[in-house]
């Protein structure tokens, strides 16, 4: 499998440090983005723990869902060692490529998209309060973009016990020429899907696409940390 990737991360304009991270395991074709929760202490530690534990678990042969649960427990354990601190929290989105199929798993509101047949399609669905409202048809997708509680996640690693956490997943096929996008909500908060699609449609190296997406998010306000990972199947 011939794959080209591009990635970038930035603290954004309004944050003084970056709690996002990303990870790549090229031999196993595994790619992830994690967004440490700014409302909790040590968000950058939580996202790094998620990245390292998930990649290690997959290297040992675990499936994505089990790897996520293993990381969740490690973050909870690490939080319990720091009495008085708030729990550490992070989202995570992972894509693993295998032959002509992909497997995606996630917790939280970091997203995965596929650009296929000249169209951008969301693979994941946010674990968020506003997404629940959209699913119940109480608000529109457009209203969700400006809802005052749009940043409230309903699932996150480090703050939900393994007995209650719901790891979402999706499996489907891909073809030569398809592109995947993994990102934190710092991108999707500032750039809508139509603008993302316009950039992903370009015949450019994934690094250039990632940089363009980052620049667009910064131009539109850069209110949060921004992480972008683009994978192209050549």
C-alpha positions, 0 to 999 in steps of 0.5 A, spaced: 500 500 500 502 506 497 500 512 502 502 519 503 501 523 509 501 530 511 500 533 518 500 539 522 498 542 529 498 549 532 496 552 538 491 557 535 491 564 536 487 564 543 490 559 546 497 559 550 499 552 549 497 546 545 493 540 548 492 536 541 497 531 539 497 526 533 500 519 532 502 515 526 504 508 525 506 507 518 508 499 518 501 498 521 497 504 517 495 507 523 493 514 524 490 518 530 489 525 533 487 526 540 485 533 543 486 534 550 480 537 554 482 544 556 477 544 561 481 539 565 488 540 568 493 536 564 490 536 557 496 535 554 498 529 558 492 526 557 492 526 549 499 524 550 497 518 554 492 516 549 496 517 543 502 513 546 498 507 550 493 506 543 499 506 539 503 501 543 496 497 544 495 496 537 503 494 536 501 488 541 496 486 536 489 489 540 484 492 536 482 499 536 476 499 541 480 495 546 486 499 545 482 505 546 479 502 553 486 500 555 488 508 554 482 510 558 484 506 564 491 508 564 489 516 563 484 514 569 489 511 573 494 517 572 489 522 574 488 518 581 495 519 582 494 526 583 490 527 588 486 534 588 487 535 581 481 535 576 481 528 571 485 529 565 480 528 559 482 527 551 478 525 545 481 520 540 480 519 533 483 513 529 483 510 522 487 503 521 488 501 513 488 494 511 488 492 504 482 496 501 478 497 508 479 502 513 477 501 520 475 508 524 474 508 532 473 514 536 471 517 543 469 525 543 468 530 537 475 530 534 473 527 527 475 523 521 473 524 514 474 521 507 474 525 500 472 519 495 469 520 488 470 528 489 466 528 495 467 529 502 464 525 507 464 525 515 466 518 517 465 519 525 459 522 528 461 527 534 460 525 541 457 532 543 451 535 546 449 539 540 450 532 536 445 529 540 440 535 539 441 534 531 440 527 531 433 528 535 432 533 530 431 539 535 436 543 531 439 543 524 447 542 523 447 549 521 444 551 528 449 546 531 455 550 529 453 557 533 450 553 539 452 556 546 454 549 548 457 546 542 464 544 545 460 540 550 462 533 549 458 527 552 464 522 552 471 523 553 477 518 555 480 519 562 473 522 565 468 516 563 469 509 566 470 503 562 464 500 564 460 506 561 464 509 555 461 508 548 467 507 543 464 508 536 466 505 530 465 504 523 468 500 517 468 501 510 472 500 503 477 505 500 480 506 493 486 508 490 486 516 490 481 517 496 484 521 502 482 521 509 482 527 514 483 526 521 482 533 525 481 536 532 475 540 533 479 546 532 479 545 525 471 544 524 469 549 529 472 554 524 472 551 517 465 548 515 465 542 511 464 545 504 470 549 505 474 543 507 472 539 501 474 545 497 481 544 500 481 536 500 479 536 492 485 540 490 491 535 487 496 537 492 501 533 497 497 532 503 502 536 507 500 542 503 493 540 504 494 540 511 497 547 511 492 550 507 486 547 512 490 550 518 491 557 515 484 557 513 482 555 521 487 561 523 484 566 518 477 564 521 479 566 528 483 560 531 479 560 537 482 553 539 488 548 538 488 545 531 491 539 529 490 536 522 492 529 519 491 528 511 492 521 508 492 519 501 492 513 498 496 513 491 
